[in-house]
Amino acid sequence: MWNNVEIGIDLGTANLLVYSKGKGIILNEPSVVAINTQTQEVLAVGLEAKSMVGKTPANIVAVRPLQDGVIADFDMTSKMLKAIMRKASKQLGLAMRKPNVVVCAPSGSTSVERRAILDAVKSCGAKQVHVIEEPVAAAIGADLPVEEPVANVVVDIGGGTTEVAIISFGGVVSCSSVRIGGDKLDEGIIQYVRKSYNVLIGERTAEQIKMEIGYAPITHEEMTMEIRGRDLVNGLPKTVTLRSTEIQQAIQEHMLQLLESIRSTLEDCPPELSGDIVDRGIMLTGGGALLNGIQEWLSTEIDVPVHIAPTPLESVAIGTGRSLKFIDKLQKATV
């Protein structure tokens, strides 16, 4: 019982999720670490650390060690994983001695980036570590028949990357990975507010704006939201009212790039599988699937049915956990 604990980890740019075979998702926290720069000691991880972003004294920094879906700071990622594993074993109520772990990597990641993910997880005391491709995990988590010879199209819009993949027979037939995700949309909003209102806002405010009044390029009833930031002219705090149509403009360019990557992946699809796509449509997973109006917008732009996964944010983590059953098949398909 103790030695064969099996867990799946979704090592995301924005969130880190841990899935355990018996209990489902046992941990879902932001991928943020707060560290004391003088002693290099980890002060907080996850939600606690996220609440410190942009609000800490000089000797404490809250950082996100994963950028664009891959490890940007190896030591920090290892420290974060160790702390997360401790939290997870508390949740499970048992000591995780040498668990078997499945962790996912973006389909566009290099062998060096995958090696870094493997090493980071192994440094936490994992016995066996399997790396599977993120879109495959997302498809499994969204209840798509991955092992069957039919085309399953998954669009996984994460924090750092968007993965578009056509999966058939347990493997990726064609895929594209663009480094556009929730973070880029937040950046677009920060830049827009700065240019139009001369007000500087933080990442967390930008994320709230995106969640509340961010819209894909469709016509909708206008909404407004009050935000606070720093006036760049006199340096004092200032309140601004934003309209949803403005935010739509601010993120439109990124949305069009995302559409382009979906189109180019569908163009690379073998003709035999194209028929399946017309019938079955595409599945949206990841946090970006929760953007207002994205389902209608995509279905009008690419003329195929668009579905949103039952739990878009958790699809990849659920998929990594479930994939333990047929990991050997998947390994063969990806090698």
C-alpha positions in Angstrom: 0.0 0.0 0.0 2.8 2.4 0.9 5.1 1.8 -1.9 2.8 1.9 -4.9 1.2 5.3 -4.5 0.4 6.5 -8.0 0.0 10.2 -8.7 -0.4 12.5 -11.8 1.1 16.0 -11.8 0.0 18.8 -14.1 3.0 21.1 -13.9 1.4 24.2 -15.3 2.7 27.7 -15.8 -0.2 29.1 -13.8 -1.4 26.2 -11.6 0.1 23.0 -10.3 -2.4 20.2 -9.8 -1.8 16.8 -8.2 -4.2 13.9 -8.9 -4.2 10.7 -6.9 -5.7 7.4 -8.2 -8.2 6.9 -5.4 -9.1 10.4 -4.4 -9.1 12.5 -7.7 -7.6 16.0 -7.5 -6.0 16.4 -4.1 -4.2 19.7 -4.7 -4.7 22.6 -7.0 -2.5 25.6 -6.2 -0.9 28.4 -8.2 2.6 27.7 -9.4 4.2 30.4 -7.3 7.0 30.2 -4.7 7.9 32.9 -2.2 11.5 32.8 -1.2 13.8 34.7 1.2 16.6 36.0 -1.0 19.1 36.2 1.8 18.7 32.6 3.2 17.2 31.0 0.0 14.6 29.5 2.3 11.1 28.8 0.9 8.5 30.8 2.9 5.3 29.9 1.1 4.1 27.9 -1.9 0.8 28.1 -3.9 -2.1 30.2 -2.8 -0.2 31.8 0.1 2.7 32.7 -2.2 0.4 34.1 -4.9 -1.2 36.5 -2.5 2.3 38.0 -2.0 3.0 38.7 -5.7 3.8 42.4 -6.0 3.4 43.0 -2.3 6.6 41.9 -0.6 9.6 43.6 1.0 12.9 43.7 -0.7 14.3 40.5 0.8 11.3 38.3 -0.2 10.4 37.5 -3.8 7.4 35.7 -5.1 8.3 34.1 -8.4 6.8 31.7 -10.9 9.5 29.2 -11.7 7.7 27.9 -14.8 7.4 30.1 -17.9 5.7 29.3 -21.2 4.9 25.8 -19.9 8.5 24.8 -19.2 10.9 25.1 -16.3 12.7 28.5 -16.3 14.3 28.1 -12.9 15.2 24.6 -12.0 16.1 25.0 -8.3 13.0 26.9 -7.5 10.8 24.3 -9.3 12.4 21.5 -7.3 11.8 23.4 -4.1 8.2 24.1 -5.1 7.6 20.5 -6.0 9.0 19.3 -2.7 6.7 21.6 -0.8 3.8 20.6 -2.9 4.5 16.9 -2.4 4.6 17.4 1.4 1.2 19.1 1.1 -0.1 16.3 -1.1 1.0 13.6 1.3 -0.7 15.5 4.2 -3.9 15.5 2.1 -3.7 11.8 1.4 -2.9 11.1 5.0 0.0 8.8 4.2 3.7 9.1 3.6 4.4 9.1 -0.1 7.4 6.9 -0.2 8.7 6.7 -3.7 5.5 7.3 -5.6 5.1 6.4 -9.3 4.5 9.7 -11.0 3.1 10.7 -14.4 3.9 14.3 -15.3 3.0 16.2 -18.5 5.2 18.3 -20.8 4.1 20.6 -23.6 4.2 18.9 -27.0 6.5 21.6 -28.3 9.1 21.2 -25.5 12.6 20.1 -26.3 14.4 17.0 -24.9 16.4 19.3 -22.6 13.2 20.8 -21.2 11.7 17.3 -20.7 14.8 16.2 -19.0 14.5 19.1 -16.6 10.9 18.1 -15.8 12.0 14.5 -15.1 14.9 15.6 -12.9 12.8 18.0 -10.9 10.2 15.4 -10.1 12.8 12.7 -9.4 14.6 15.1 -7.0 11.4 14.9 -4.8 11.9 11.2 -4.3 9.7 9.7 -7.0 10.4 6.1 -7.9 9.4 6.0 -11.5 8.6 9.1 -13.6 6.8 9.0 -16.9 6.4 12.1 -19.1 3.4 12.3 -21.4 2.4 15.0 -23.8 0.0 17.6 -22.4 -2.6 17.4 -25.2 -2.8 13.6 -24.8 -3.3 14.1 -21.0 -6.0 16.8 -21.7 -7.8 14.5 -24.1 -7.9 11.6 -21.6 -9.1 14.0 -18.8 -11.8 15.3 -21.1 -13.2 11.7 -21.6 -12.2 11.5 -25.3 -11.7 7.9 -26.7 -7.9 8.4 -27.1 -7.0 4.8 -27.9 -9.5 4.5 -30.7 -8.5 5.2 -34.3 -10.7 8.3 -34.6 -9.5 12.0 -34.6 -9.7 13.7 -31.3 -8.9 17.4 -31.5 -7.8 19.0 -28.3 -7.1 22.7 -27.8 -5.5 23.2 -24.4 -5.3 26.9 -23.6 -3.0 27.1 -20.5 -1.3 30.0 -18.7 1.9 29.9 -20.8 1.1 27.9 -23.9 -1.7 26.8 -26.1 -1.4 23.3 -27.4 -3.5 22.3 -30.4 -3.3 18.5 -31.2 -5.0 15.9 -33.3 -4.8 12.6 -31.4 -5.6 9.2 -32.8 -4.7 5.8 -31.6 -3.0 7.0 -28.4 -0.5 9.3 -30.2 -0.3 12.8 -31.5 -0.9 12.9 -35.3 -0.2 16.6 -35.8 0.2 19.4 -33.3 1.3 22.9 -32.8 2.3 24.6 -29.6 2.2 28.4 -29.5 3.5 30.4 -26.5 0.2 32.3 -26.1 -2.0 31.7 -23.1 -3.6 33.4 -20.2 -0.4 35.3 -19.3 -0.2 36.9 -22.7 -3.8 38.0 -22.5 -3.1 39.5 -19.1 0.0 41.3 -20.6 -2.2 42.7 -23.4 -4.6 44.1 -20.8 -1.8 45.7 -18.8 -0.4 47.3 -21.9 -3.8 48.6 -23.0 -4.7 50.2 -19.7 -1.2 51.8 -19.6 -1.5 53.2 -23.1 -5.2 54.3 -22.9 -5.4 55.6 -19.4 -1.8 56.2 -18.2 -2.5 53.8 -15.4 -0.3 50.9 -14.3 -2.0 47.8 -13.0 -0.6 44.6 -11.6 -0.8 41.0 -13.0 -3.4 40.0 -10.5 -5.7 42.9 -11.4 -5.3 42.1 -15.1 -6.2 38.5 -14.4 -9.4 39.6 -12.6 -10.3 41.9 -15.5 -9.9 39.0 -18.0 -12.0 36.7 -15.9 -14.8 39.1 -15.3 -15.1 41.2 -18.5 -12.8 39.5 -21.0 -14.5 38.4 -24.2 -13.6 36.6 -27.3 -14.2 38.7 -30.5 -18.0 38.3 -30.5 -20.8 40.8 -30.2 -22.1 40.9 -26.6 -23.8 43.1 -24.1 -21.3 45.6 -22.8 -20.2 45.2 -19.2 -18.1 47.5 -17.0 -15.7 47.1 -14.2 -13.9 49.5 -11.8 -10.2 48.9 -11.3 -7.5 50.6 -9.3 -3.9 51.2 -10.3 -1.1 53.8 -10.2 -1.4 56.9 -12.2 1.8 57.3 -14.3 1.5 61.1 -14.5 1.4 61.9 -10.8 2.2 58.6 -9.2 -1.0 58.5 -7.1 -3.5 55.7 -6.9 -6.4 56.1 -9.4 -9.7 54.4 -10.1 -10.7 53.7 -13.7 -13.8 52.2 -15.2 -13.2 49.7 -18.0 -15.6 48.5 -20.6 -15.7 44.9 -21.9 -15.5 46.1 -25.5 -12.1 47.7 -24.7 -10.8 44.5 -23.1 -12.0 42.6 -26.2 -9.8 44.9 -28.3 -6.8 44.6 -26.0 -6.8 40.8 -26.3 -8.0 40.5 -29.9 -4.6 40.1 -31.5 -3.6 37.2 -29.2 -7.0 35.5 -29.9 -6.4 35.7 -33.6 -2.9 34.2 -33.3 -4.5 31.4 -31.3 -7.1 30.9 -34.1 -4.3 30.7 -36.6 -2.6 27.9 -34.8 -5.8 25.9 -34.6 -6.3 26.4 -38.4 -2.8 25.4 -39.3 -3.0 22.2 -37.2 -6.3 21.3 -38.9 -4.7 21.9 -42.3 -1.9 19.4 -41.4 -4.5 16.8 -40.6 -4.6 13.6 -42.8 -7.7 13.7 -45.0 -9.0 10.4 -43.5 -9.2 12.0 -40.1 -10.7 15.3 -41.3 -14.1 13.6 -41.7 -14.1 12.7 -38.0 -13.3 16.3 -37.0 -16.4 17.6 -38.9 -18.6 15.1 -36.9 -16.9 15.2 -33.5 -15.6 18.8 -33.4 -12.9 20.1 -31.1 -12.5 20.0 -27.4 -11.4 23.0 -25.4 -9.5 22.4 -22.1 -7.3 24.6 -19.9 -8.2 27.9 -18.1 -8.5 29.7 -21.4 -11.6 27.6 -22.2 -13.4 29.6 -19.6 -13.0 32.9 -21.5 -16.5 34.4 -22.2 -17.8 33.7 -25.7 -14.8 31.6 -26.8 -17.0 28.6 -27.7 -19.3 30.6 -30.0 -16.5 32.5 -31.6 -14.4 29.4 -32.5 -17.4 27.5 -33.8 -18.3 30.3 -36.2 -14.7 30.8 -37.3 -13.8 27.2 -38.1 -17.2 25.7 -38.9 -16.9 22.6 -36.7 -18.7 21.9 -33.4 -16.7 23.2 -30.4 -17.1 21.6 -26.9 -15.8 22.6 -23.6 -14.4 19.9 -21.3 -16.5 19.1 -18.1 -13.7 20.5 -15.9 -11.4 22.5 -18.2 -8.9 23.5 -15.5 -8.5 20.0 -14.2 -8.5 18.0 -17.5 -4.7 17.7 -17.8 -4.3 16.6 -14.2 -7.1 14.0 -14.4 -5.7 12.8 -17.6 -2.2 12.3 -16.2 -3.6 10.3 -13.3 -5.8 8.1 -15.6 -3.0 7.5 -18.1 -1.2 5.4 -15.5 -3.4 2.5 -16.6 -2.2 2.5 -20.2 1.1 4.3 -19.9 3.0 1.6 -21.8 0.8 2.0 -24.8 1.2 5.8 -24.7 4.9 5.5 -24.3 5.1 3.4 -27.4 3.1 5.9 -29.3 5.2 8.9 -28.3 8.6 7.3 -28.7 
